[in-house]
Amino acid sequence: MMKMCPLCNSEMPTRYNYCFQCGEFVGMTGSIQAETPPEDEAKHQLQERVIHYGCLTLIVVWTVFGLWFCVNMNR
């Protein structure tokens, strides 16, 4: 689906908010998102939590191993 610029009448994809020919504002259709079902939202939150705690675990392990390596290297 294409949008028309009200100023220069050029066609552009619907995701554009400004005309690429003249720069005229043509609407905020790119920011409109479809609603996600609650089960998809819960799945997404679980994935974010797993990534967050996984990264935190890696940082802690890296820090502990680095300290252990530095202490034992000087012996």
N, C-alpha and C positions, 0 to 999 in steps of 0.2 A: 504494500500500500504506500502511496506517495502523498506528500504534502505539497501544497502550492504556496509560494511566497505571495503575500498580499501586495507587496510593493513592486517586484519585478516580474511576477508570474512565472518564475522558474520552478521546476519540480525538484523535490529532494526526498530522500528516505524519511520515514516517520521518526527515526531516532534523532534527527537533527533538531536542535532548538533554535538555531539561527540559520538564515539563508547563506549558502556558501558563495552566492554571486554578489549580493549587496549588503549582507550582514544584518538584515532586518530580523527582529525577534519573531519567531513563528509559533511558539508554544512550548510548554514543558512536557511533552509527551514522553521524552526519554527517561524521566524520573518516575513515571508511573509503573508500578510493579504489581504483578498478580499476587493475590493473597495465597499464602501457603497453608495447607491443611495443618491442623494441630499435631498430627502424628509426624509429619515431615519436620515441623519446627522442633519437636522433642528430639527427633533423631539428629538434627543439626546441632542442637545444644549438647547432646551427648558426645558427638564427634569433637566439638570444640573443647569440651571438658577433658576428653582423652588426650587431645593434642597438648592442651595446657599442662596437665599433670605429667605427661611424657617429657615435655621440654624441661619442666622443673626438675624431674628426676635426673635427666641427663646433666643438667647444670650442677646438681648436688654431687653426683658421682664423679664428674670431671674435676670439681673442686677438691673433693676428698682424695681422689687418686693423685692429683697434682701435688697436694700437700704431702701425702705419703711418699711420693717419688722424690720430692725435694729433700725431705728429712733423711731418707735412706740413701740418697746419692752421696751425701756428705760423710758417710761413715767409712 
